[in-house]
Amino acid sequence: MAGHSKWANIQHRKGRQDEKRGKIWTRIIREITVAARAGGGDLGANPRLRLAVDKAKAANMPADRIKYNIDKATGNAEGVSYEEVRYEGYGIGGAAILVDTMTDNRVRTVAEVRHAFSKFGGNMGTEGSVAFQFKHCGQLIFAPGTSEDKVMEVALEAGAEDVIADDDGAIEVLTAYTDFEVVKNALEAAGLRPEVAGVTMRAENTVDLSGDEAARMQKLLDVLEDLDDTQEVFHNANIDEAGSA
């Protein structure tokens, strides 16, 4: 199945994330803490914790720091209690945005998210206003030049739902979120290492933005991602990289 070009957007996003390595560690530690408290510290029995630890390793977090945070979370130590809250809204050009947060103060977080939307050209919506435009699924993306035939053979045999060849040569594998680890392990065992891999909220349709609209949308996304309580920001904008520079 053919898909739109998204490789430039992925590389652009990864570059921005690399610039924010310290904040990424903070978010991952928060995710490890919540996952370990909810499902225990045994990686073999806690899929969510396994994913969080994979993220930590990908972000070059030291093993002792990962272990410390798991032990801290499962040792019933006194500390901050986080809850997960998702906010929805519209960006530039009507693009849909989901903001996943972990917070110890809902009042503070909702005020910060609402302020970011209103100040930078978006509109905060109500629960369910845009979430229907996204699919909760596993996603693995391989760089242009990867063998599509090999990816398709291994992925579909392992239970993937779809393999999409994008216009720029990137290959995207989609799975049910419950099957993500099985498919990822099978692909890696076959020597196929994805550039991007995770359980995500994938936009079913995209909105193309360029020029001033692209720049304004990128600014809004940057501000939302920089909020202390933000874990992930998902959107359906296809941002022209030249326009967002």
C-alpha positions as a Markdown table, in Angstrom:
| # | Residue | x | y | z |
|---|---|---|---|---|
| 1 | Met | 0.0 | 0.0 | 0.0 |
| 2 | Ala | 1.4 | 3.4 | -0.9 |
| 3 | Gly | 1.6 | 6.3 | 1.5 |
| 4 | His | 2.5 | 10.0 | 1.7 |
| 5 | Ser | 6.1 | 11.2 | 2.2 |
| 6 | Lys | 6.9 | 11.7 | 5.9 |
| 7 | Trp | 10.6 | 10.9 | 6.1 |
| 8 | Ala | 11.7 | 14.6 | 6.2 |
| 9 | Asn | 9.1 | 15.3 | 9.0 |
| 10 | Ile | 10.5 | 12.3 | 11.0 |
| 11 | Gln | 14.1 | 13.4 | 10.6 |
| 12 | His | 13.1 | 17.0 | 11.5 |
| 13 | Arg | 11.3 | 15.8 | 14.6 |
| 14 | Lys | 14.2 | 13.6 | 15.7 |
| 15 | Gly | 16.6 | 16.5 | 15.3 |
| 16 | Arg | 14.5 | 18.7 | 17.6 |
| 17 | Gln | 14.2 | 15.9 | 20.1 |
| 18 | Asp | 18.0 | 15.4 | 20.2 |
| 19 | Glu | 18.3 | 19.1 | 21.1 |
| 20 | Lys | 16.0 | 18.4 | 24.1 |
| 21 | Arg | 17.8 | 15.4 | 25.5 |
| 22 | Gly | 17.6 | 16.4 | 29.1 |
| 23 | Lys | 13.8 | 17.0 | 28.9 |
| 24 | Ile | 13.4 | 13.6 | 27.1 |
| 25 | Trp | 15.1 | 11.8 | 30.1 |
| 26 | Thr | 12.8 | 13.6 | 32.5 |
| 27 | Arg | 9.7 | 12.4 | 30.5 |
| 28 | Ile | 11.1 | 8.8 | 30.2 |
| 29 | Ile | 11.7 | 8.6 | 34.0 |
| 30 | Arg | 8.2 | 9.8 | 34.6 |
| 31 | Glu | 6.9 | 7.0 | 32.3 |
| 32 | Ile | 9.1 | 4.4 | 34.0 |
| 33 | Thr | 7.8 | 5.5 | 37.3 |
| 34 | Val | 4.1 | 5.3 | 36.3 |
| 35 | Ala | 4.6 | 2.0 | 34.5 |
| 36 | Ala | 6.5 | 0.4 | 37.4 |
| 37 | Arg | 4.0 | 1.5 | 40.0 |
| 38 | Ala | 1.0 | 0.3 | 37.9 |
| 39 | Gly | 2.4 | -3.1 | 36.8 |
| 40 | Gly | 5.4 | -3.9 | 39.0 |
| 41 | Gly | 9.1 | -3.8 | 38.3 |
| 42 | Asp | 9.4 | -7.2 | 36.4 |
| 43 | Leu | 10.1 | -6.4 | 32.8 |
| 44 | Gly | 9.0 | -9.8 | 31.7 |
| 45 | Ala | 5.5 | -9.2 | 33.1 |
| 46 | Asn | 5.1 | -5.5 | 32.4 |
| 47 | Pro | 4.9 | -4.7 | 28.7 |
| 48 | Arg | 4.5 | -1.0 | 29.3 |
| 49 | Leu | 7.6 | -0.9 | 31.5 |
| 50 | Arg | 9.5 | -2.8 | 28.8 |
| 51 | Leu | 8.6 | -0.1 | 26.3 |
| 52 | Ala | 9.6 | 2.7 | 28.7 |
| 53 | Val | 13.0 | 1.0 | 29.3 |
| 54 | Asp | 13.5 | 0.6 | 25.6 |
| 55 | Lys | 12.9 | 4.3 | 25.2 |
| 56 | Ala | 15.4 | 5.0 | 28.0 |
| 57 | Lys | 18.1 | 2.9 | 26.3 |
| 58 | Ala | 17.4 | 4.5 | 22.9 |
| 59 | Ala | 18.0 | 7.9 | 24.7 |
| 60 | Asn | 21.3 | 6.6 | 26.1 |
| 61 | Met | 20.1 | 6.7 | 29.7 |
| 62 | Pro | 22.6 | 4.7 | 31.9 |
| 63 | Ala | 21.4 | 1.3 | 33.1 |
| 64 | Asp | 22.0 | 2.2 | 36.7 |
| 65 | Arg | 19.7 | 5.2 | 36.4 |
| 66 | Ile | 17.0 | 3.1 | 34.8 |
| 67 | Lys | 17.3 | 0.5 | 37.6 |
| 68 | Tyr | 17.3 | 3.2 | 40.3 |
| 69 | Asn | 14.0 | 4.7 | 39.0 |
| 70 | Ile | 12.3 | 1.3 | 38.7 |
| 71 | Asp | 13.4 | 0.4 | 42.3 |
| 72 | Lys | 12.3 | 3.8 | 43.5 |
| 73 | Ala | 8.8 | 3.4 | 41.9 |
| 74 | Thr | 8.2 | -0.1 | 43.2 |
| 75 | Gly | 9.6 | 0.4 | 46.7 |
| 76 | Asn | 6.7 | 2.5 | 47.7 |
| 77 | Ala | 8.9 | 5.4 | 48.4 |
| 78 | Glu | 7.3 | 8.7 | 49.2 |
| 79 | Gly | 7.2 | 11.0 | 46.2 |
| 80 | Val | 5.0 | 12.6 | 43.7 |
| 81 | Ser | 2.0 | 10.8 | 42.3 |
| 82 | Tyr | 1.4 | 11.3 | 38.7 |
| 83 | Glu | -1.8 | 10.8 | 36.7 |
| 84 | Glu | -2.2 | 10.7 | 32.9 |
| 85 | Val | -4.4 | 13.3 | 31.2 |
| 86 | Arg | -4.9 | 13.8 | 27.5 |
| 87 | Tyr | -5.9 | 17.1 | 26.0 |
| 88 | Glu | -7.2 | 17.7 | 22.5 |
| 89 | Gly | -7.3 | 20.7 | 20.3 |
| 90 | Tyr | -6.9 | 22.3 | 16.8 |
| 91 | Gly | -3.8 | 23.9 | 15.4 |
| 92 | Ile | -3.1 | 26.0 | 12.4 |
| 93 | Gly | -5.3 | 25.2 | 9.4 |
| 94 | Gly | -7.6 | 23.0 | 11.5 |
| 95 | Ala | -4.9 | 20.4 | 12.1 |
| 96 | Ala | -5.8 | 18.0 | 14.9 |
| 97 | Ile | -3.5 | 17.8 | 18.0 |
| 98 | Leu | -3.4 | 15.4 | 21.0 |
| 99 | Val | -1.3 | 16.4 | 24.0 |
| 100 | Asp | -0.6 | 13.5 | 26.4 |
| 101 | Thr | 0.6 | 14.6 | 29.9 |
| 102 | Met | 1.6 | 13.2 | 33.2 |
| 103 | Thr | 0.8 | 15.6 | 36.0 |
| 104 | Asp | 0.6 | 16.0 | 39.7 |
| 105 | Asn | -1.6 | 19.0 | 39.4 |
| 106 | Arg | -4.4 | 19.0 | 36.8 |
| 107 | Val | -5.3 | 22.6 | 37.4 |
| 108 | Arg | -1.8 | 23.8 | 36.5 |
| 109 | Thr | -1.5 | 21.5 | 33.5 |
| 110 | Val | -4.8 | 22.4 | 31.8 |
| 111 | Ala | -4.1 | 26.1 | 32.3 |
| 112 | Glu | -0.7 | 25.7 | 30.6 |
| 113 | Val | -2.0 | 23.7 | 27.7 |
| 114 | Arg | -4.9 | 26.0 | 27.2 |
| 115 | His | -2.6 | 29.1 | 27.3 |
| 116 | Ala | -0.3 | 27.5 | 24.7 |
| 117 | Phe | -3.1 | 26.8 | 22.3 |
| 118 | Ser | -4.7 | 30.2 | 22.6 |
| 119 | Lys | -1.4 | 32.2 | 22.4 |
| 120 | Phe | 0.0 | 30.4 | 19.4 |
| 121 | Gly | -3.0 | 30.3 | 17.1 |
| 122 | Gly | -4.7 | 27.1 | 18.1 |
| 123 | Asn | -7.9 | 26.2 | 19.9 |
| 124 | Met | -8.3 | 23.7 | 22.8 |
| 125 | Gly | -11.1 | 21.3 | 22.3 |
| 126 | Thr | -13.2 | 19.1 | 24.4 |
| 127 | Glu | -12.6 | 15.4 | 25.1 |
| 128 | Gly | -13.2 | 13.4 | 22.0 |
| 129 | Ser | -13.1 | 16.4 | 19.7 |
| 130 | Val | -10.2 | 15.2 | 17.6 |
| 131 | Ala | -9.1 | 11.8 | 19.1 |
| 132 | Phe | -11.3 | 9.9 | 16.6 |
| 133 | Gln | -8.9 | 11.1 | 13.9 |
| 134 | Phe | -6.1 | 9.0 | 15.3 |
| 135 | Lys | -5.5 | 5.3 | 15.7 |
| 136 | His | -3.8 | 3.7 | 18.8 |
| 137 | Cys | -1.3 | 1.3 | 17.2 |
| 138 | Gly | 2.2 | 0.1 | 16.9 |
| 139 | Gln | 4.4 | 1.9 | 14.4 |
| 140 | Leu | 7.8 | 1.0 | 13.0 |
| 141 | Ile | 9.5 | 3.2 | 10.3 |
| 142 | Phe | 12.4 | 2.1 | 8.2 |
| 143 | Ala | 14.8 | 4.4 | 6.3 |
| 144 | Pro | 14.6 | 4.8 | 2.5 |
| 145 | Gly | 16.6 | 2.0 | 0.9 |
| 146 | Thr | 15.4 | -0.8 | 3.2 |
| 147 | Ser | 14.2 | -3.8 | 1.3 |
| 148 | Glu | 10.4 | -3.5 | 1.2 |
| 149 | Asp | 9.9 | -7.1 | 0.2 |
| 150 | Lys | 11.9 | -8.3 | 3.2 |
| 151 | Val | 10.2 | -6.0 | 5.6 |
| 152 | Met | 6.8 | -7.0 | 4.3 |
| 153 | Glu | 7.6 | -10.8 | 4.5 |
| 154 | Val | 8.8 | -10.6 | 8.1 |
| 155 | Ala | 6.3 | -8.1 | 9.4 |
| 156 | Leu | 3.2 | -9.8 | 8.0 |
| 157 | Glu | 4.4 | -13.2 | 9.1 |
| 158 | Ala | 4.8 | -11.8 | 12.6 |
| 159 | Gly | 1.3 | -10.4 | 12.7 |
| 160 | Ala | 1.6 | -6.8 | 11.4 |
| 161 | Glu | -1.6 | -5.2 | 10.1 |
| 162 | Asp | -0.1 | -3.3 | 7.2 |
| 163 | Val | 3.1 | -2.3 | 5.5 |
| 164 | Ile | 3.1 | 1.0 | 3.7 |
| 165 | Ala | 5.7 | 2.3 | 1.2 |
| 166 | Asp | 5.9 | 6.1 | 1.4 |
| 167 | Asp | 6.6 | 8.3 | -1.6 |
| 168 | Asp | 10.1 | 9.0 | -0.4 |
| 169 | Gly | 11.1 | 5.4 | 0.0 |
| 170 | Ala | 10.5 | 5.0 | 3.8 |
| 171 | Ile | 8.7 | 1.9 | 4.9 |
| 172 | Glu | 6.1 | 2.0 | 7.6 |
| 173 | Val | 4.9 | -1.1 | 9.5 |
| 174 | Leu | 1.6 | -0.8 | 11.5 |
| 175 | Thr | 0.5 | -3.3 | 14.1 |
| 176 | Ala | -2.1 | -3.6 | 16.7 |
| 177 | Tyr | -0.7 | -1.9 | 19.8 |
| 178 | Thr | -0.8 | -5.3 | 21.6 |
| 179 | Asp | 1.3 | -6.9 | 18.9 |
| 180 | Phe | 4.0 | -4.2 | 18.7 |
| 181 | Glu | 6.7 | -6.0 | 20.6 |
| 182 | Val | 6.3 | -9.3 | 18.8 |
| 183 | Val | 6.5 | -7.7 | 15.4 |
| 184 | Lys | 9.4 | -5.4 | 16.4 |
| 185 | Asn | 11.4 | -8.4 | 17.8 |
| 186 | Ala | 10.8 | -10.4 | 14.6 |
| 187 | Leu | 12.0 | -7.6 | 12.4 |
| 188 | Glu | 15.1 | -7.0 | 14.5 |
| 189 | Ala | 15.9 | -10.7 | 14.6 |
| 190 | Ala | 15.8 | -10.6 | 10.8 |
| 191 | Gly | 18.4 | -7.8 | 10.8 |
| 192 | Leu | 15.8 | -5.0 | 10.1 |
| 193 | Arg | 16.3 | -2.1 | 12.6 |
| 194 | Pro | 13.7 | 0.6 | 12.5 |
| 195 | Glu | 14.6 | 4.3 | 12.7 |
| 196 | Val | 11.4 | 5.0 | 14.7 |
| 197 | Ala | 9.5 | 2.4 | 16.7 |
| 198 | Gly | 6.8 | 2.7 | 19.4 |
| 199 | Val | 3.2 | 2.6 | 20.3 |
| 200 | Thr | 1.6 | 5.8 | 19.0 |
| 201 | Met | -1.5 | 7.7 | 18.1 |
| 202 | Arg | -1.3 | 7.7 | 14.3 |
| 203 | Ala | -3.2 | 10.2 | 12.3 |
| 204 | Glu | -5.7 | 8.6 | 9.9 |
| 205 | Asn | -5.6 | 11.6 | 7.6 |
| 206 | Thr | -3.2 | 14.5 | 7.2 |
| 207 | Val | -3.4 | 18.3 | 6.7 |
| 208 | Asp | -0.7 | 19.8 | 4.4 |
| 209 | Leu | 0.8 | 23.0 | 5.7 |
| 210 | Ser | 3.5 | 25.2 | 4.1 |
| 211 | Gly | 5.0 | 28.7 | 4.4 |
| 212 | Asp | 3.7 | 30.8 | 7.2 |
| 213 | Glu | 1.1 | 28.2 | 8.3 |
| 214 | Ala | 3.9 | 25.5 | 8.6 |
| 215 | Ala | 6.1 | 27.9 | 10.7 |
| 216 | Arg | 3.2 | 28.8 | 13.0 |
| 217 | Met | 2.2 | 25.2 | 13.4 |
| 218 | Gln | 5.7 | 24.2 | 14.3 |
| 219 | Lys | 5.9 | 27.0 | 16.8 |
| 220 | Leu | 2.7 | 25.8 | 18.5 |
| 221 | Leu | 3.9 | 22.2 | 18.6 |
| 222 | Asp | 7.3 | 23.3 | 20.0 |
| 223 | Val | 5.6 | 25.2 | 22.8 |
| 224 | Leu | 3.3 | 22.3 | 23.7 |
| 225 | Glu | 6.2 | 19.8 | 23.7 |
| 226 | Asp | 8.2 | 22.1 | 25.9 |
| 227 | Leu | 5.6 | 22.2 | 28.7 |
| 228 | Asp | 6.9 | 20.5 | 31.8 |
| 229 | Asp | 4.0 | 18.0 | 32.1 |
| 230 | Thr | 3.9 | 17.0 | 28.4 |
| 231 | Gln | 4.9 | 13.4 | 27.5 |
| 232 | Glu | 3.9 | 13.2 | 23.9 |
| 233 | Val | 2.3 | 15.5 | 21.2 |
| 234 | Phe | 0.6 | 13.8 | 18.3 |
| 235 | His | -0.8 | 15.7 | 15.3 |
| 236 | Asn | -2.0 | 15.2 | 11.7 |
| 237 | Ala | -0.1 | 18.1 | 10.1 |
| 238 | Asn | 2.2 | 17.3 | 7.2 |
| 239 | Ile | 4.6 | 20.2 | 7.8 |
| 240 | Asp | 6.7 | 21.5 | 4.9 |
| 241 | Glu | 10.2 | 21.5 | 6.4 |
| 242 | Ala | 11.3 | 24.6 | 4.5 |
| 243 | Gly | 8.3 | 26.5 | 5.7 |
| 244 | Ser | 8.8 | 25.6 | 9.3 |
| 245 | Ala | 12.5 | 26.5 | 9.4 |
